[in-house]
């Protein structure tokens, strides 16, 4: 029985710009520009340091069909290093980097296998004349592949571990495009031992054994969207030629998007709020192993400094001060935003019992909160007049996981204004 190790990564999106960050200073800009490429270098280093037999890359190496020269050359250099250490690499292309995209690279290092789009192909991993594993894979011919490619896979008679590499959407994940849609049962029918998947940017273990089915998530977070938050990296898999024994996540990202909340109800003034923000930043840095941070903080709580935070321009001035103070931090810290969600103290039970307009407002919000379909329709209906008048360029699409948050924010703001008027 031969024990070995392999690494599974996906969705590298090399040299892609970050989204939703806004304007930053030069130091932060330099870190962001190189973050995805540095994460790739760290993935190569991890694969070598762990003495892996091979590396699996499950699609979206690049961010578009017109692949940048810098990304392609950096990618090839990493593959050369792996090849020099006797480590094989198996690559499939996904919706962002389909086979029909432009390539500046005409040949690959000898230990690299790039699976084509003309059907599922298989390649062997051998050690001292014995087959450790057979890797099966298929790439996207063009960006929009709606065929269930999982149905093309089938275990062959070869000995050793059988692994499928596929860029796909299992179970209809609504946060990602429905490319190569399939069900978990489709993957099981192929009788693989391990499925190395890509496309979903959040790390997920869909099945543990018979077979193992895993999304490693993307290599480097790229925006403040929920699927891009937190630690990003690769899966290190321990196996032998009959089964997988364990799967461990190892982060390789260089900078992280982090969103957190601070209850500032107990803060007496702005100086205490600033101190609380820096204490939170220190805690976040420790929790994320000292990595670079793109930090968004939401201030919550009732009463306390709420009135001060309502002063026009105060939050913007506070944010500028935080950014200036963070210039000496290493690794980099960028205060991406501070959002005030503090509210005037209100007794919701008392309001419900009054039976007035505020009570009706709360009842309407509760009904929308309990019905996602109705909630999304309500928001779309309110946005439609603005979009029809040409404001769509400035109104971002509302993600399903943002709709409830927006509704609650609107309710809090409305109650805040109504109760202030009631008390005046």
Secondary structure, DSSP 8 states (H G I E B T S, - for coil): --EEEEEEE----BT---SS-----HHHHHHHHHHHHHHHHHHHHHHHHTT-SEEEEES-SBSSSB--HHHHHHHHHHHHHHHHTT-EEEEE--SSS-TTSB-S-----TTEEE--SSS-EEEEEEETTEEEEEEEE---SSS---S-GGGG----S-SSEEEEEEE-EET--TTS--TTEE-HHHHHHTT-SEEEEES-SS-EEEESSSSEEEE---SS--SSSGGGBS--EEEEEEEESS-EEEEEEEE--SEEEEEEEEE-TT--SHHHHHHHHHHHHHHHHHHTTT-EEEEEEEEE-BSTTHHHHTSTTHHHHHHHHHHHHGGG-SS-EEEEEEEE--B----HHHHHHH-SHHHHHHHHHHHHHT-HHHHHHHHHHHHHHHHHTTGGGGS----HHHHHHHHHHHHHHHHHHHHHHHH-
